[in-house]
Amino acid sequence: MRVPVGELDAAWRSVRDVLGTTARDYSAAVAAVPEHAARGVTETVTIAMDADAANVPALRAAFSDLSGGISTTATSSPYVAGRDLIDAVDYSALRRPGGTRSLGNYPRFEEIQRLQRFNGPHTIATAHEVDAAVTERRPALFRGFEEERYLEAFVAGPVRPGGGPSGSGTYATPLENVALHYTDPTHKQDLATRQARLLRMALRPEAKVITLRALESERNRTLAQVARELRAVRDIANPTTEEIARRNALMDKELTLADVGQYGALRGWDAIDGSDTFSNKEWNILNLTALLIQR
């Protein structure tokens, strides 16, 4: 069912009031980042990301040499590389109530994962295989669970995405002590019990990773272009049915891309590195097929 223009406009205005004119994510953590640090993707960052891509064959070779490759594991799954879907998605269909299948509270992100085939399955790996995938720029990642049944459900899949300061996705941290805290926020359990609720993970060597600051800068440029197109459509005095549909689609696109995790997944990134932004160094994993879980 088509949402009336007036209702969609009201929803759009309310979100814009929260996000501000640049439609940034104003969580406490992100807001604490100096504005000048999030403005552009510097040449240095771009070169560093290119260098990571160039090292993939060497990393993959080391990964395979150390453990015989992930094909030796009992539950090895193929890696699925993402595509740039920013201009290929029907944003109105994506945001239509009941228009997506969902495991949890993030139906639009789950639908983007399905479109990209990012929704798994992940690979269960040995400690040696995880070690081989770890580098200085791609650290081991940890995730803690308050109950062992939650950990086992995560391992068995499918993984339900969550939310956080870098948008929708699956969060993990390279700081083991931070992850341990999530296993027992009250600090009443002994260390062995807490460690049993901890998962150690890594990203595949070929995974495409971008820093949160670089992704936000890229996303903000895209949102600025969408805002320009939206202003032009709104300035039409007597819009046609097609022009009204175009306006609605642009508003839906803007609302979708306001979530930086959704933007990153649509661009085809596998993970967001927030280690230079947050004190807990947390990463946001968008593509579950890029994930190795140690068991």
C-alpha positions in Angstrom: 0.0 0.0 0.0 1.3 3.4 -0.9 2.0 5.8 2.0 0.2 9.1 1.5 2.6 11.9 0.6 1.7 13.9 3.7 2.5 11.1 6.1 5.8 10.4 4.4 6.7 14.1 4.5 5.9 14.2 8.2 8.1 11.1 8.9 10.9 12.5 6.8 10.8 15.9 8.6 10.8 14.3 12.1 13.9 12.2 11.2 15.6 15.2 9.6 15.0 17.2 12.9 16.9 14.5 14.8 19.6 14.0 12.2 20.2 17.6 11.3 20.8 19.0 7.8 23.7 16.7 7.1 21.7 13.6 8.2 24.6 12.3 10.4 24.3 9.8 13.1 24.3 11.8 16.3 25.0 9.1 18.9 27.1 10.3 21.8 30.1 8.4 20.6 30.0 9.8 17.1 29.1 13.3 18.2 32.3 13.3 20.3 34.5 13.0 17.2 35.9 16.4 16.2 33.9 17.5 13.1 37.1 18.3 11.1 38.2 14.7 11.5 35.1 13.3 9.8 35.0 15.6 6.8 37.0 14.0 4.0 38.6 10.8 3.1 42.2 11.9 3.0 44.7 10.7 0.5 46.5 8.8 3.1 43.4 6.8 4.1 42.7 6.0 0.4 46.3 4.8 -0.1 46.1 2.7 3.0 42.9 1.0 1.9 44.4 0.4 -1.6 47.5 -1.1 0.1 45.3 -3.5 2.1 43.6 -4.6 -1.1 47.0 -5.2 -2.7 48.1 -7.4 0.2 45.1 -9.7 -0.1 46.9 -12.4 -2.2 49.8 -12.5 0.2 47.5 -12.7 3.3 45.5 -15.4 1.7 48.6 -17.5 0.9 49.8 -17.2 4.5 46.3 -18.1 5.8 46.3 -21.2 3.6 49.9 -22.2 4.4 49.4 -22.1 8.1 46.4 -24.3 8.5 45.7 -25.9 5.2 43.0 -23.4 4.3 39.5 -23.0 5.7 38.3 -25.7 3.4 39.6 -28.2 6.0 37.1 -27.0 8.6 33.8 -28.9 9.0 31.6 -25.8 8.4 33.5 -23.8 5.9 31.3 -21.4 3.9 32.1 -19.4 0.8 32.9 -15.7 0.9 30.5 -13.5 -1.0 31.9 -10.1 -2.2 29.5 -7.2 -2.2 28.5 -4.9 -5.0 27.7 -1.2 -5.2 23.9 -1.1 -5.0 23.4 2.5 -4.0 21.7 3.4 -7.3 20.1 0.0 -7.9 17.8 -0.4 -4.9 14.1 0.4 -4.7 14.2 2.5 -1.5 10.5 2.9 -1.3 10.0 -0.9 -1.4 12.8 -1.3 1.2 11.1 1.1 3.6 7.5 -0.1 3.0 6.0 -1.5 6.2 5.8 -5.3 6.0 7.7 -5.2 2.8 10.7 -7.1 4.1 11.3 -10.4 6.0 13.0 -10.0 9.3 14.5 -12.0 12.1 14.6 -9.0 14.5 14.4 -5.3 14.8 16.4 -4.3 11.8 14.3 -5.5 8.8 15.8 -3.0 6.3 19.4 -3.9 7.1 18.5 -7.6 6.9 17.0 -7.0 3.4 20.1 -5.2 2.3 22.1 -8.2 3.6 19.9 -10.5 1.6 20.3 -8.4 -1.6 24.1 -8.5 -1.2 24.0 -12.2 0.0 25.8 -10.9 3.2 23.4 -12.9 5.4 25.7 -15.8 5.8 26.6 -18.4 6.7 29.8 -17.5 8.4 32.7 -20.0 8.7 33.6 -21.9 11.8 37.4 -21.9 12.0 40.3 -23.3 14.1 42.5 -21.2 16.3 45.3 -21.5 13.7 43.0 -20.3 10.9 41.9 -17.3 12.9 45.6 -16.6 13.8 46.5 -16.7 10.1 43.8 -14.2 9.2 44.9 -11.7 11.9 47.2 -8.8 11.0 48.1 -5.5 12.6 45.4 -3.8 10.5 42.9 -6.7 10.8 43.0 -7.7 14.5 41.3 -10.6 16.2 37.8 -9.6 17.2 35.9 -10.6 20.4 32.2 -10.7 21.3 30.8 -11.5 24.7 27.5 -13.0 25.6 25.6 -12.9 29.0 24.5 -16.5 28.6 26.1 -19.5 26.8 22.9 -20.2 24.9 23.1 -16.8 23.2 26.7 -17.6 22.2 25.6 -21.0 20.8 22.7 -19.4 18.9 25.1 -16.9 17.4 27.5 -19.6 16.3 24.7 -21.8 14.8 23.2 -18.8 13.0 21.4 -17.1 11.4 22.9 -14.1 13.1 20.5 -11.3 13.9 21.9 -7.8 13.4 21.9 -5.2 16.0 22.4 -1.4 16.2 25.0 0.9 17.5 27.0 4.1 16.9 28.2 2.9 13.5 24.7 1.9 12.4 23.1 -1.5 11.8 25.3 -4.6 11.8 27.1 -7.1 14.1 29.4 -5.5 16.7 32.7 -6.9 18.0 35.8 -5.4 19.6 39.6 -6.2 19.4 39.8 -5.6 23.2 39.2 -8.9 24.9 38.6 -7.2 28.3 35.8 -5.1 26.8 34.1 -8.2 25.4 34.5 -10.0 28.7 32.6 -7.2 30.4 29.6 -8.0 28.2 29.6 -11.6 29.5 29.0 -10.4 33.0 28.2 -6.7 33.5 27.6 -7.2 37.2 31.1 -8.8 37.7 29.7 -11.6 39.8 31.0 -14.6 37.7 34.5 -16.1 37.9 36.9 -15.6 35.0 36.5 -19.1 33.6 32.7 -18.7 33.3 33.1 -15.4 31.6 35.7 -16.7 29.2 33.4 -19.6 28.2 30.9 -16.9 27.0 33.5 -15.2 24.8 33.9 -15.7 21.0 37.2 -15.0 19.2 36.8 -14.1 15.5 38.5 -12.6 12.6 37.7 -11.3 9.1 38.8 -13.2 6.0 41.9 -11.8 4.3 39.9 -10.7 1.3 37.3 -8.8 3.3 36.7 -5.2 2.3 37.2 -2.9 5.3 36.8 0.9 5.6 37.2 3.1 8.6 34.1 4.7 10.1 35.4 8.2 9.5 36.1 7.5 5.8 32.7 5.9 5.3 30.9 8.8 7.0 32.7 11.2 4.8 31.7 9.3 1.7 28.1 8.8 2.9 27.7 12.5 3.7 28.8 13.4 0.1 26.1 11.0 -1.2 23.5 12.5 1.1 24.4 16.0 0.0 23.7 14.9 -3.6 20.4 13.3 -2.6 19.4 16.5 -0.8 20.1 18.6 -3.9 17.9 16.3 -6.0 15.2 16.4 -3.4 15.1 20.2 -3.3 14.8 20.3 -7.0 11.8 18.0 -7.0 10.2 19.9 -4.2 10.4 23.1 -6.0 8.1 21.9 -8.8 4.8 23.8 -8.4 2.4 21.3 -9.8 4.2 17.9 -9.7 3.0 15.0 -11.8 2.4 11.6 -10.3 5.8 10.5 -11.5 7.5 13.6 -9.9 5.7 12.8 -6.6 6.9 9.2 -6.8 10.4 10.5 -7.4 10.2 12.8 -4.3 9.0 9.9 -2.2 11.8 7.7 -3.4 14.4 10.3 -2.7 13.1 10.8 0.9 13.1 7.0 1.4 16.7 6.9 0.1 17.8 9.7 2.4 16.2 8.0 5.4 17.9 4.6 4.5 21.3 6.1 4.0 21.1 8.0 7.3 22.1 4.7 8.9 25.8 4.5 8.1 25.8 0.7 8.5 23.0 0.4 5.9 25.0 2.8 3.6 28.2 0.7 4.0 26.4 -2.6 3.2 24.8 -1.0 0.1 28.2 0.1 -1.1 29.5 -3.4 -0.7 31.8 -3.0 2.3 32.2 -6.1 4.6 33.1 -4.3 7.8 33.5 -0.9 9.4 36.6 -0.2 11.5 35.7 2.2 14.3 38.9 1.7 16.3 40.1 5.2 15.7 36.8 6.7 16.8 35.6 4.7 19.8 37.4 4.0 23.1 36.2 0.3 22.9 37.7 0.1 19.4 34.5 -1.6 18.2 34.1 -2.9 14.6 30.8 -3.3 12.8 30.6 -6.5 10.6 28.2 -6.0 7.7 28.9 -9.2 5.7 28.6 -12.4 7.7 30.3 -14.5 5.0 33.5 -12.5 5.7 33.5 -13.7 9.3 35.6 -16.5 10.8 34.5 -17.8 14.2 37.0 -19.7 16.3 35.6 -22.9 17.8 
